[in-house]
Amino acid sequence: MEIKTIGVAGTLESSDIQIMISKGTNGIQIDLDSEVIKAYGDQIKEVIITTLKKYGVQNAKVKATDKGALDCVIAVRTLTAVQRATETSDQPKLEVL
């Protein structure tokens, strides 16, 4: 799946995560800012990578600002951002979740 534009989903509110996805050329690169990065940083990154790969994205730059989101919220925000970035919002692939 090709990234065509910048896709953003989520907020900076407590228990949420803001995901920004843009075009990348060297795999999936994640820039994570989180209050709980030491305890949960690897898990947050894994949820983002797994969701993107299930959607068919191999190259992307991801900026994630986490405010304590659960895995299910991270996956949904990632899916929404990638659908906006690939301009496929009208063809949701909810089976990715």
C-alpha positions, 0 to 999 in steps of 0.5 A: 500500500502506498502512502500518498499524503500525511495521515493523522488520527487521535488527540493529545488527551489523556488515554489517547494517542496521536498518530501521524503517518507520512511517506517513508523509504526505509521500512517503518520508522517510528518516532515515539513520544510517551510518558510511559516509554520505558515500561510500554514503548516496545509494546506501543511500537509493536502494535503500530508496526503490526497494524501497518504490516497487516494493512500492507504498508512496508515503508512509512514514517510514524510520529506517535505521541502517546498519552497512555492509550491502550493497545486497542486504541493504538491499533484503531488510531494507526488504522485510521491514520494509514487509511487517511495517508493512503486515501482509502478511508472510503474502503475500510479494512476493519479485519486488520484489527 
